[in-house]
C-alpha cells in the first residue's frame, strides 16, 4: 500500500467518525453524507443503504446499576451502560 492509499483510508475513517458523531451516515459507495439515518437510498448514487434499527433493552432501568431511565436515552447517565442494541434486519 502506498502513502496515497494510506492517506485516503485515514481520511475516510475520519469522515466516518465525524459522521457518526454528528448523527449522520455516509454512503458506503460514494461517501456522501446521508443526514436521515432512516433513508433507504443514497440521494447521490442511488445505493441501497443498509437499514439500522435500534431497540430498547428490556425494562426501564439500567441493566447494570438499576437506575431508572427515560425513553430515548441511549446510555445510562450514572454508569455509562448502553441502553439500546443496534440491530440490522
C-alpha positions in Angstrom: 0.0 0.0 0.0 1.4 3.4 -1.0 1.2 6.6 1.0 -1.6 8.0 -1.1 -3.8 4.9 -0.3 -2.9 5.2 3.4 -3.9 8.8 3.5 -7.2 8.0 1.6 -8.1 5.3 4.1 -7.3 7.6 7.0 -9.4 10.4 5.6 -12.3 8.0 5.0 -12.0 6.7 8.6 -12.1 10.3 9.9 -15.1 11.1 7.8 -16.9 8.0 9.2 -16.1 9.1 12.7 -17.3 12.7 12.2 -20.5 11.5 10.5 -21.1 9.2 13.5 -20.5 12.0 16.0 -22.8 14.4 14.1 -25.6 11.7 13.8 -25.2 11.3 10.0 -24.3 8.3 7.9 -22.0 8.1 4.9 -23.0 6.2 1.8 -20.7 3.1 1.5 -20.5 3.6 -2.2 -20.0 7.3 -2.9 -19.1 8.5 0.6 -21.6 11.4 0.6 -23.3 12.4 3.8 -26.8 11.0 4.4 -28.5 13.2 7.0 -31.5 11.0 7.6 -30.4 7.7 9.3 -33.6 6.0 8.2 -33.1 6.9 4.5 -33.3 3.8 2.2 -31.3 5.1 -0.8 -28.5 7.5 -1.3 -29.5 10.7 -3.0 -26.3 10.9 -5.0 -25.7 7.4 -6.4 -28.9 5.5 -5.6 -27.1 2.9 -3.5 -29.5 1.0 -1.2 -28.4 1.9 2.3 -28.2 -0.8 4.9 -31.1 -0.2 7.3 -30.2 0.1 11.0 -32.7 -0.4 13.8 -32.4 0.3 17.5 -34.4 -1.4 20.1 -34.5 -0.6 23.8 -33.1 -3.2 26.1 -35.9 -4.7 28.2 -37.1 -2.7 31.2 -36.9 0.9 32.1 -33.9 0.7 34.3 -30.2 0.2 33.6 -29.3 -3.4 33.5 -26.0 -2.7 35.3 -26.7 -0.1 38.0 -30.6 -0.3 38.0 -31.1 3.5 37.7 -34.4 4.3 36.0 -34.1 6.0 32.6 -36.5 7.7 30.3 -37.4 6.8 26.8 -34.9 7.9 24.2 -31.8 7.7 26.3 -29.1 5.6 24.7 -26.6 5.3 27.7 -27.0 5.3 31.4 -26.1 8.7 32.9 -24.7 7.1 36.1 -22.6 4.2 34.9 -22.4 4.6 31.1 -24.0 1.3 30.3 -25.5 1.0 26.8 -29.4 1.1 26.9 -30.0 0.2 23.3 -28.8 -2.5 20.9 -28.1 -1.8 17.2 -29.6 -4.5 15.0 -29.7 -5.0 11.3 -32.8 -6.7 9.8 
